[in-house]
């Protein structure tokens, strides 16, 4: 069984000096190298006035060295995969430093390049200067940034204590399966899943890890390791399933983890055929940590981790209490589900995927699932749009079989075919009314669909540009502009292009449906107040507040960056 040590209590003598710690191609890093590199950087950080350090480094080994040094110095680690100038400026405050693996990152703040710093600062390994200080896990702070569903980065602060508890649970659950193997990652270690599996688990459990992230499916065949541990995502697996692969490459068997989204049965079976085993899937989030797991293909239901208490509330939403969550009430997820007889549960999509079409509730996830059941479709995304009434629209990416099947067909024939396909499972009123064929469904690195890009496919005549959407509980702020070519300005005022009040109400309703899970229709406009006309190309912040108890939606249009209020109002919604 794996010899486990908490990350906070690792010592210089925790491993043999010459034992393999990490590797990159022909380069081997021993435990002694790790101790040396951490100690060199710790001296630099201790002599710096900075209390917070932004950390971004693609090399997992150098990232781990820097991360360890930051915590040993009692400083806060701000872990960011995003290094654009605008974002780094946003999170940089007083007494904030920046450790990076790449001088070419987009930030204006000049980073300290980790490996370059090592090359000019060396110490003999025998020095007592190398002794590791213990880390106070209860006070050590790690802040992670996630793009979420809106694309706007959101910070999540974690104590080291909770991350250690979760890592120990992973070791208890699968330690016997992992012992004696090496770890390889296709996911970003600067997000919670990769951080747990490629930093905490290897350091705490003594598992050597590859310092280079695997970015291309073809690279799997070059590992020269017959029994690896692969840390992957559904997005990577979709790419693996699209290539030919030598099934004997992992002759001794591999262990595969998947997280970041639910893996479809179709892709899971293709992975099993190509890599020789079905992935172990982990369901969770940055906010909750790991909630449950299942063996793809063999299981459809999810088994909660032993120390998690999972319940389902009156809205059918997953609620989890665990040692990884500080709030005594636990965390209420946006995911929907139901229990099966043995205490496991089935996921049924997300709360924000449930919409009401012609008085009928429908899950967007279910429609997407029915579409990809067809061998002619590789990927799909279904969204709800609002015109005279709410309706569904579907973007589909054809599979190779689909491209061949429809090579002599026009778009109308493709649409009719899939309408008839969905008619086998769904009522006519909830079948998508608009369709788009796309070369690829746009997704981010965590395999989340970029829905704003899908929405733009159906709204070209609107000339609508959404910069960001920020959501918190029952409120949302949408940052957007309507261009001079937008249909919303047509036919209302002959001499001036002014956004009419009725359109302002319609936009408020539409964004509430899309971002606040509201499915209610407009009953009346309780209040409407105008202060300044809204002209084309005006950058606006639309603030929405949905009161579900009173069935009220209040809205306010303000100017971006200047606080000018253009209009506001309250809409009374119909009872369901």
N, C-alpha and C positions, 0 to 999 in steps of 0.2 A: 504494500500500500504506500501511497505517496507520503513523504515526510513533510507535513505542512507547517509553515511559520507565518504568522501574521505579518503583513507588509511593514507595519509600524515597529516590529521587534526584530527585524533582520539585523544580524551582526556581521562583522568582518569574518568571524569564524563559523558562520552558518553553513558554509560549504567548503569543500576542498579547494585550495587555491587554483589548481590546474583544471578543475572541472569545467566542462563546456557550459557557457552561459547563453551565448547568442552566436549567430553566424550570418555571413553574407557572401555568397559565392565561395571563393577559396579562403576568405578571411574568417578567422575564428576568434571570438572574444571569450576569454576565460573569466571565472569569478574574480580572479586577481585584477584583470583589466577593468571590470565593472567597479570594483572597490576603488581603484585608482582614479577612474574618470569621474565618479561621483564625488570623490574627495576634492579633486581639483576644482570642480565647479562649485562645490559647497563653500570653499574658501572665498571664491569670487563673490558669491551671493551674500555671504556673511559680511563682507566688507562693503556691500552696497547699501544705500539708504532705502532702496525699494522694498516695500512690504508686499507688493503683488507683482507676479510675473506672468505675462502672457507667454504661452508655450505653444509653438507650432513646429513640428519636425516630422518629415515623412519617414525618416529612418527610425524604425521602432527601437533599436538599441540606444541610439543617442537620445531619443525622446525619453526612454526609461531612465537613463542616467540623469538627465536634467530634472525630470519629474521627482525622482527620489531626492536629489539635492535640494530642490525647492522646499519639499516637506520637511527634510531634516533641519533646514534653517528656520523652520517655523513660519514660512511665508505662504501666502495663498497662491495656488496655481490656477490660472485662467486658461483653460484648454480650448483652443479654437482651431477648427479646420479651415475657417474663412480668414484669409489674409488680405482681403481687398483694403485699399487705403481708407475708404469710408468706414468700414466696419472696425478696423483697428483703431481709428481715431475715436469712434463711438465708445469703445470699451477702455480706452487708455485714460486713466485719471492721474491724480497726484500720486507720486511715489510708485509708479508702475513701470517695470522694465519689460523687455521683450527678448525672449530666447527663441532662436529659430534655426532651422537647418538649411535655409536658403536665403542668400542675400538678395535674390531677385523677387522676393515676395512683394506684393503690391502696396505695402504699408509705407507711409511717410516716416513713421518712427523707425530709426535705424536699429536693427536687431543685433544682438550678440550671436555670432554664428558658432554653434556648439562645437562641432568637430574641429573647426579652425582654432578655437580657443585652446583645445586640448593640445594641438600640435606645437604651441609655443609656451605651454605651461606644463611641465612634467615634474614628477617627484619620484624618488626611489620607493618601491613598493614596501620595503621593510620599515619605513618610518612609522612611529607610533601615531603620527599626525593623521593616519588613515582611520583611526577608530570611529565607527559609526555612532552618532548620537541616536538615542531612541526617540521616536516620534510620538507625541501625544495625539492619539487617534481621535479623541473627543473634541479637540480644538483645531486640528488640522482641517483646512478648508480647500475644497476643489470646486471650481465653477466650470460647468460645461455649457456649451451653447448649441442650441438646436434650432433648425429652421422651421420645424413644425409644418403645419398645412398651409401657412400663409407666405412662407419664404422669408419672413422677417425674423432675424435671430432673437432667441429668447434665452435668458440665463437661468440655469438651475444650479443652485449651490448645494453641495453634498459635504457631509462630514466623512472623514476617512473611516470612522467606526462602521457606518452602514455599508460601505463598499467592502470592508474586510469581512463583515458578517456574510455578505452575499458570496464573496469569493470562497469562503470556507464551506458554504453550502454546495457550491459547484464542485469543490474538491470531494466532499462527502458523497455526492450523488454519482460522480463519474470518475473518481480518482483511480479505481482499479482498472478502468478502461483506458485511461490516459498514461499510466505508468510506463516508462521506458520509451516513450515516443517523443517526437519533436513537433513543434507547433508552427503552422504556416497560416497566414491571413490574407484574405482577399478584401477585407473591410477596413475602414479607416479607424485607427486606434484612438483618434481624437473625438470619437463619440462613445457613449457609455458601453455599448456592446463590445466594441473592439478594445476599449480600455480595460474592461474586466477580463476578457479572454486572452489578450496579448500583452498585458503589462502585469496586472495583479495576479492572475492565475500562474503564469510562468515563474514570476519572482517568488511567490509564496510556496509554490509546489515543486520547484526545482526542475521545471521542464525547459529544455533548451528551445529557443525560438528563432525563426528566420527574421532578420532585421528588415528585409525588403518585402513590401506588400506585393502580392501577386495581382497584377492588373489585367492580364489576358488569359482566357481559358486555355489557350494553347500552351501556356507556360507550365501547366500542371504536369504535362508529360516530361518535363525536364527537371523534375525535383530530385531524381536519383534517391528516392526514399520509398521503400516498399510499404511502409506502415505509418504514414503521416497523420497528424491531426489537422484537419482543414476547418478554418473559421470563415464562414461564407455568408452570403445574403441571397435572397430570391433573385435579385437583379443579376448577380453573377451566374447563378444556376441557369437562368434563361439563356445566357450566352453559351454556357457549356452544352446545353441541350441542343444547340444549333450547329455544333461541330462534330466531326467524326473523332472518335477517341478510342485509343487502345485499352480495352477492358482489363488487360493484364498488367497495366502500369503499376498498380498498387497490389502486388502479388501476395503480400502478407496481410492485406486488409487495411482499410483506413477508417478513421472516426471523423464524421462530418457533422458540424454544427451549422445551423441556419437561424438567423433572426433578422428583425427589421421589417417583417411583413409575413403574411401567411403564404406558404408555398402551395401552389395549386397541385392537385393530384397528378395532372398530366406531366408537369415538369418534374415532380418528385420521382415518378416512375422512370422518366428518361435519365435522371441522375443515377438512380439505382442500377439501370442497365449499363451506363457508361463507367461509373466509378466503383461499382461492385457493392454498394451499400446504400441504404436509405438514410437521409439526413435526420439528425436529432434536432427538432425545431424548438425554439424557445420563444414564448410569447411574453412580451413585457414592453417597457418604455423607459425613457430617461427619468420620468417622474417616479415610477414604481419599482424599477429594477425588474428582474425576472419574476414573472407571475406563475407560469406553468410551462409544461413541456409535453411533447408527444414524439413518437417515432413516425416519420412521414411514411405514407403508403399503408403501413400496418394499422395506423390509428387515425381516427377522425376527431375523437374527443381529446381534450387537454387535461393533464393531471397536474393539479397545483403542487408547487414545491412544498416539502413537508412543513416548513415553518410559516407558510402563508395561509391565511384564512380568507377564502373567496366566497362571496355571497352575490346574489343578483337582486337588485332593488325592484321597486314597483314599475320602473320604466324599462325593465329588462337590461339595465346597464350593469356591467361587471364592477363590483366593489371589492377591493383587496386591502387587507391589513397584514403587515409583515414587519419584521425587524428592520427592513430597509427603509421604512416610511416612518418619519417622526410623528406625524399627526395621529393622535389616538383614534380618530374617527376613520382613519385609512384614506384611501384615494378612490374616487369614483371615476371610472374610465369612460371614454366615449364609446367603447365597444359594447355591443349587445350580445346576449347569449342566453342559453338555458341549460339546466343541469340534466344529466342522464342518471340512471338509477344508482350507479356506483360512486357518485360524488364528483365525477369528472364533468366537464362542461363542453358545449359546442358553441363556437363563435358564429354570430349571425350578422356580421357587418358592424358599421359604426352608427352612432346616434345621428350624426350629420348626414348619413346616407339614406335616412328614412324621409320620404317626401309624401305629400298627399296630392294625388292626381284624380280629378273628378270624384272627390269624396272617398277615394280608395287609397289606403296606405300601401306604399311600395318601397322596397329596398333597392337602392341603386346597385348595391353589391350583388343582389340576387340577379338583376338583369345582366350585369357584367358576367356573372358566373354562367348563366344560361348561354350567353354569346360564345364564351371561350370553350364551352362544351363541344361546339362544332369544330371539326378538324380543319375547317377552312379559315378559322380565325386564330391568330397568334396572340393578340392582346386587344383589350377594349377599355373604354372609359365612358361611363354614362353620367350625364349631368342633368339637372333640372333648370329649365329656363322659364321665364315669365313673359308672355305677350298679353293677349287678351285674357288668357288664363294660363296656368302653369302646365308645362308639358315636358317630356323627356327628349333628350338629344343624345345620340350615340356616335362616338368616334371609334373606328375599328381599323386594326392593322391585320391585313390578310396574311395567312401562313403561306408557305411555298405551295402547298396543295391548293389554297384558295386563289393564289395568283394564277396558277395553271388553269383552274376550273373556270375562272371568270375572264380569261385573257381575251375572249371575243365578245364580252358583254359590256353594255353601257352601265352607267351609274344607277339608272333607274332599276335595271334588272337585278343588280346587287342588292339594292335597298329592299325590293320586293321579296327576294329570296330570304333575307334575314328577318323581315317582318313575319313571313310565314313560319320561319323556324321558331321565333319567339311565341307565335300564336299557339303553339303546342303546349306552352306552359303558363302564359299570361293572358289576362283579359285585354281586349283590343284597346281599351281606353288608356292603358299604361304602356303600350308598345311605343317606342320612340317615334316621334313625328319627323325629326330631322336627323340626317346621317352625314357623316364625313368619312371618306377613306383617307387614311394617313399612312405615310411610309413608316412611321414609328410613333408610338404613344410616348410623349415627353415625360421623363421621370428624372428625379434627382438621384444622387449617389446612394440614398437610403431606399431606393425603389419606390418612393412616393410619387404619385402622379402629379404633375404640375398642372393643376386644374385651371389656373388662370389662362394658360396657353390653350387649353382645350376650349374654354369659353370664348376665347378670341377667334377661334375658327368659325364659330356660329354668329359672330357679331361684327363682321367686317364692315357692314354698312352703318354700324353705330359709331365708328371712330372713337371707341372707348379705350382708354389706356389706364389700367390699374397698376399703380406702383407698389402698393402694399396693402395688406389687410391685417389688422391687429384685433384679436378676439380675447375677451376676458369675461368669463361667466355669461351673462345675458346682454353684454355690450360689445359693440364692434366699432372700429374706426376704419373707414375705407379712404385711401389716398388715391385720387384719380383725376383725370381730365376728360372732357368731351371736346373733340376737335370740330373745326368749322364744317367738316363734311358729315357730321353726325345727323342721322335721320331725326333725332330728337328736336333739332332746331327747325325742321322743315314745316312750312305751311301754317305757322302759328302767328307770326308777326311779319308783315310784308317788308317793312323798312328796316327792322332790326332783328338780329338773331339773338333771342333771349330764351333761356330755358324756362318753359311754362311750369306753373305750380303743379299741374296734374302729372307732368313728367317727373317732377321732383318726388311726388308721392309714390309714383310707380317705381322709381329707382330705389327708394327706401324700402318698399315692400319686397322688391326682387332681391336686394342684398340681404334682407332679413331672412328670406327663405333659404338663401345659399349659405349664409354664415352663422345664423343664430338658431337653426333647426326649427324655425317657425313654419308651420304649415297652414296657418289660418288665413282666411280671405279678408279683404277689406270690407267693413260694414259701413263706416262713415268716417269723415274727416272732422275730428273734434275741434282742432285748432290749426290755423295756418297763418303765419306771420311773415311778411316780406320786408326786408330792410334795404336790400341792394340787388339789382338785376345780376343774374349769372350769365356771362357772355362766353362764347366759344374760347377754348384754350385756357380757361381759368382753372388753375390747379386747386382742387377742393379737398377738404377733409369732411366726409359725411360721418357724423357720429350717430349711432343707433343704440337705443336702449329698449329692450323688450321686457315688458312686465307680464309674465304668463298668468299670474293670478288675476289681474284686472283685464287681460286681453288688450293691452295698450302698447302701441309702438310709437315712441317719440323719436324725432330726428332733428338734426341741426346741420346746416351746410355752412362751413367756415372756410376762409381762405387759408391755403397752406403757408405756414411760416409767418403770417401777419396777423392772425386772429380776427380778421374781418368777418363778421357774421352776415351772411346773405339771406338766410331764411331759416325757419324752424316750424315744427308742427307736431301734432299728435294724431295718430290714426287709431280708431277703435276697430277691433277685429271681431269677426263673427265667432260665436261659440261653436265648438265642434259638436 
